[in-house]
Amino acid sequence: MKLYDLPLCVIDVETTGASFAYGDRVVELGIVRLERGEVRIAHAQLFNPGRPMSRGAAAVTGIEDHMLAGQPTFAEAWPMLRPMVAGGVIVGHNVGFDIGFLDGECRRMGETLAGEVSGGSELGGVIDTVRLARKQFGRGGNGLAKLAARLEIFVDTAHRALADCHTTAKVLEKLLHPHGGWELTLAEAVALQGGTVKRKAEPRQRMLIPDDVAETLVSGRPVQITYLDATMLKSQRTVTPIVVRRINGHMTLIAHCHARNERRNFKLDRILAASAVEMLS
């Protein structure tokens, strides 16, 4: 079937931190449901996660603990949200992050996200705009805000779920346009991004990294990070990533710090942004 004839459900989550595996939870879900190329549903819901926001997540999203205190839990709100994604093709930017958290929340209730959407257990019907962008532009510069600017899409709000859904929907349309747009079949769109989105491991076994950080950290090349320290001060650091590990309960980036010329540890949920840099030889 053509994409024009399928419901496309653009999703985005905001979370307490970077890893569902080590206790982080969804605090906001945005859903934009497209039918025949038009927005039919646009909805955002905050949740009470039952744990504090990490400092880094609060700094990026602007979501504070007091904003979540009176909100429903994910389990309480899901029956109302389920029909908005039911039967739809899931779309997202670095969508593995969003799927990992949503599926984790569903599994806490004895359900699975794959049971609610098209594509089956391997989530073959999922479209990932970051993968589409990498096929078109290569790696680097494909975080949502930077990609939107590259595609001449105006963004006035970032790192809130519904705003990012609207941006992702516009990015999807721009990326598909040279290849046939909504006339593409789902199979053709999946092939265009390089294949299906497969679940490599259960959420409790994997670490999930937001797209703007993951896009640069996966390369192993030097990156400039904006880091929030324990006193809530922001600083710019140029580092070369080595590995991400759990240290004292925190997902931590181990990297070579160029300013200090030594290996340093950076808590992942305090990395507010990351961008590739070119080092002089």
C-alpha positions as CSV (number, residue, x, y, z in Angstrom):
1,M,0.0,0.0,0.0
2,K,1.0,3.6,-0.6
3,L,1.9,5.8,2.3
4,Y,-0.9,8.0,1.3
5,D,-3.3,5.2,2.1
6,L,-1.8,4.3,5.5
7,P,-2.1,6.1,8.8
8,L,1.3,7.4,9.8
9,C,1.8,7.9,13.5
10,V,4.7,10.3,14.3
11,I,5.8,9.8,17.9
12,D,8.3,11.5,20.2
13,V,9.0,10.9,23.9
14,E,10.7,13.0,26.5
15,T,12.2,11.0,29.4
16,T,13.7,11.4,32.9
17,G,17.1,10.4,31.4
18,A,18.8,8.3,28.8
19,S,18.4,4.7,29.9
20,F,15.1,2.8,30.5
21,A,17.4,-0.1,31.5
22,Y,18.5,1.7,34.6
23,G,15.2,3.1,35.7
24,D,14.5,6.1,33.5
25,R,10.8,6.6,32.5
26,V,8.7,8.4,29.9
27,V,7.5,11.8,31.1
28,E,5.9,13.1,27.8
29,L,4.5,11.5,24.7
30,G,3.7,13.4,21.5
31,I,1.6,11.9,18.7
32,V,0.9,13.4,15.3
33,R,-1.3,11.0,13.3
34,L,-1.2,11.6,9.5
35,E,-4.0,10.2,7.3
36,R,-3.8,10.9,3.5
37,G,-1.0,13.3,4.1
38,E,-3.0,15.5,6.5
39,V,-2.7,15.9,10.3
40,R,-5.8,14.2,11.9
41,I,-4.6,14.0,15.5
42,A,-2.0,16.1,17.3
43,H,-1.8,15.3,21.0
44,A,0.7,15.5,23.9
45,Q,0.5,14.0,27.3
46,L,2.6,14.5,30.4
47,F,3.1,11.6,32.8
48,N,4.1,11.2,36.5
49,P,7.1,9.0,36.2
50,G,7.4,8.2,39.9
51,R,11.0,9.4,40.0
52,P,12.8,12.8,39.6
53,M,13.9,14.3,36.3
54,S,17.6,14.2,35.8
55,R,19.2,17.6,35.8
56,G,20.3,17.2,32.2
57,A,16.8,16.2,31.0
58,A,15.2,19.0,32.8
59,A,17.6,21.5,31.4
60,V,17.0,20.3,27.8
61,T,13.3,19.9,27.9
62,G,12.2,22.5,30.5
63,I,10.1,19.8,32.1
64,E,10.4,20.1,35.9
65,D,9.2,17.7,38.6
66,H,6.4,20.0,39.8
67,M,4.9,19.9,36.3
68,L,4.6,16.1,36.5
69,A,3.3,15.7,40.1
70,G,-0.4,15.9,39.3
71,Q,-0.2,14.0,36.0
72,P,-1.4,10.4,35.4
73,T,1.0,7.6,35.2
74,F,1.7,6.1,31.8
75,A,-0.4,3.0,32.7
76,E,-3.3,5.3,33.6
77,A,-3.1,7.4,30.4
78,W,-2.3,4.6,27.9
79,P,-5.9,3.4,27.4
80,M,-6.7,6.9,26.1
81,L,-3.6,7.1,24.0
82,R,-3.6,3.6,22.5
83,P,-6.3,4.4,19.8
84,M,-4.2,7.3,18.5
85,V,-1.4,4.9,17.4
86,A,-3.5,1.7,16.8
87,G,-2.9,0.2,13.4
88,G,-0.5,3.0,12.4
89,V,2.9,3.0,10.9
90,I,5.2,4.4,13.5
91,V,7.5,7.3,12.4
92,G,10.2,8.9,14.5
93,H,13.6,10.6,14.5
94,N,16.1,8.1,15.9
95,V,12.9,6.2,16.5
96,G,14.6,3.3,18.3
97,F,15.0,5.6,21.3
98,D,11.3,6.3,21.4
99,I,10.2,2.7,20.7
100,G,12.6,1.3,23.3
101,F,11.0,3.5,26.0
102,L,7.4,3.1,24.9
103,D,7.8,-0.7,24.5
104,G,9.4,-0.7,28.0
105,E,6.4,1.1,29.4
106,C,4.0,-1.2,27.7
107,R,5.9,-4.3,28.9
108,R,5.5,-3.0,32.5
109,M,1.8,-3.4,31.9
110,G,2.1,-6.8,30.3
111,E,1.6,-5.5,26.8
112,T,3.9,-4.8,23.8
113,L,4.1,-1.8,21.6
114,A,4.4,-4.0,18.5
115,G,1.0,-5.5,19.3
116,E,-0.6,-2.0,18.8
117,V,1.0,-0.9,15.6
118,S,1.6,-2.3,12.1
119,G,4.8,-4.1,11.2
120,G,4.5,-7.0,13.6
121,S,7.0,-8.2,16.2
122,E,10.0,-7.0,14.3
123,L,8.5,-3.6,13.8
124,G,9.1,-3.8,10.0
125,G,6.6,-1.0,9.4
126,V,8.6,1.7,11.3
127,I,10.1,4.7,9.4
128,D,13.1,6.4,10.9
129,T,13.8,9.9,9.6
130,V,17.4,9.9,10.9
131,R,18.1,6.7,8.9
132,L,16.5,8.3,5.8
133,A,18.7,11.4,6.4
134,R,21.9,9.4,6.7
135,K,21.2,7.7,3.4
136,Q,20.7,11.1,1.8
137,F,23.3,13.2,3.5
138,G,25.7,10.8,5.3
139,R,26.4,10.7,9.0
140,G,26.8,13.9,11.0
141,G,24.5,16.9,11.2
142,N,21.3,14.8,11.3
143,G,20.0,15.8,14.7
144,L,16.4,16.9,14.3
145,A,17.0,20.7,14.7
146,K,20.0,20.7,12.4
147,L,18.3,18.5,9.8
148,A,15.2,20.8,9.9
149,A,17.4,23.8,9.2
150,R,19.2,22.0,6.4
151,L,15.8,21.2,4.8
152,E,14.6,24.8,5.3
153,I,12.0,23.9,7.9
154,F,11.4,26.6,10.5
155,V,11.4,25.3,14.1
156,D,10.4,27.6,17.0
157,T,10.3,25.0,19.8
158,A,12.6,22.0,20.3
159,H,12.9,19.2,22.8
160,R,9.2,19.1,23.6
161,A,7.3,16.1,22.3
162,L,4.5,17.5,20.2
163,A,6.7,20.2,18.7
164,D,9.3,17.6,17.7
165,C,6.5,15.4,16.2
166,H,5.4,18.2,13.9
167,T,9.0,18.9,12.9
168,T,9.6,15.2,12.2
169,A,6.4,15.0,10.1
170,K,7.7,18.0,8.0
171,V,11.2,16.4,7.7
172,L,9.6,13.1,6.6
173,E,7.7,14.8,3.8
174,K,10.8,16.7,2.6
175,L,13.0,13.5,2.7
176,L,10.5,11.5,0.7
177,H,9.6,14.1,-1.8
178,P,12.5,13.4,-4.3
179,H,11.6,9.7,-4.3
180,G,7.9,9.9,-4.9
181,G,6.5,11.3,-1.6
182,W,3.3,9.8,-0.3
183,E,3.0,7.7,-3.5
184,L,5.8,5.5,-2.2
185,T,4.7,2.1,-0.7
186,L,5.7,1.3,2.8
187,A,8.1,-1.3,1.6
188,E,9.8,1.2,-0.7
189,A,10.1,3.7,2.2
190,V,11.6,1.1,4.4
191,A,14.1,0.1,1.7
192,L,15.0,3.7,1.2
193,Q,16.1,4.0,4.8
194,G,18.2,0.8,4.5
195,G,15.8,-1.8,5.9
196,T,13.5,-2.6,8.8
197,V,14.0,-1.3,12.3
198,K,14.8,-4.5,14.3
199,R,14.8,-4.9,18.0
200,K,18.4,-5.8,18.9
201,A,17.6,-6.4,22.6
202,E,14.9,-5.8,25.2
203,P,14.9,-2.3,26.7
204,R,16.2,-3.7,30.0
205,Q,19.3,-4.9,28.2
206,R,20.3,-1.9,26.2
207,M,21.2,1.7,26.6
208,L,19.2,4.3,24.7
209,I,20.7,7.5,23.6
210,P,18.8,10.6,22.3
211,D,19.3,11.4,18.7
212,D,21.3,14.7,18.9
213,V,23.9,13.0,21.1
214,A,23.9,9.6,19.4
215,E,24.4,11.1,16.0
216,T,27.8,12.4,16.9
217,L,28.9,9.8,19.5
218,V,28.5,6.8,17.2
219,S,31.3,8.0,14.9
220,G,34.1,7.9,17.4
221,R,35.3,11.2,16.0
222,P,36.0,14.3,18.2
223,V,32.8,16.1,19.3
224,Q,32.1,19.3,21.2
225,I,29.7,18.6,24.0
226,T,27.7,21.0,26.2
227,Y,27.9,19.6,29.6
228,L,26.0,20.4,32.8
229,D,28.1,19.8,35.9
230,A,27.0,19.0,39.4
231,T,26.6,22.7,40.3
232,M,24.4,23.3,37.2
233,L,27.0,25.2,35.3
234,K,27.2,24.6,31.6
235,S,30.6,24.3,29.8
236,Q,31.8,23.4,26.4
237,R,34.2,20.4,26.1
238,T,35.9,18.9,23.1
239,V,36.2,15.1,23.6
240,T,36.8,11.9,21.7
241,P,34.3,9.3,22.8
242,I,35.7,5.9,23.8
243,V,32.8,3.9,25.3
244,V,29.6,4.3,27.3
245,R,29.3,2.3,30.5
246,R,27.3,2.1,33.7
247,I,29.4,3.6,36.5
248,N,27.9,3.8,40.0
249,G,24.4,3.5,38.6
250,H,24.8,6.2,36.0
251,M,25.2,5.8,32.2
252,T,28.5,7.4,31.6
253,L,30.5,8.5,28.6
254,I,34.2,7.7,28.9
255,A,36.1,10.0,26.6
256,H,39.5,11.6,26.0
257,C,39.2,15.3,27.0
258,H,41.3,17.4,24.7
259,A,41.6,20.4,27.0
260,R,43.0,18.3,29.9
261,N,44.7,15.7,27.6
262,E,43.3,12.8,29.8
263,R,40.5,10.4,30.0
264,R,37.4,11.8,31.7
265,N,33.9,10.6,32.6
266,F,30.8,12.4,31.7
267,K,27.3,11.4,32.9
268,L,25.2,10.8,29.8
269,D,22.1,12.6,31.1
270,R,24.1,15.8,31.6
271,I,25.3,16.0,28.0
272,L,22.8,18.6,26.7
273,A,24.1,18.7,23.1
274,A,26.9,17.3,21.0
275,S,28.2,18.4,17.6
276,A,31.1,17.0,15.4
277,V,34.2,19.1,15.2
278,E,37.1,19.0,12.8
279,M,40.5,18.6,14.5
280,L,43.7,20.1,12.9
281,S,46.2,17.5,12.0
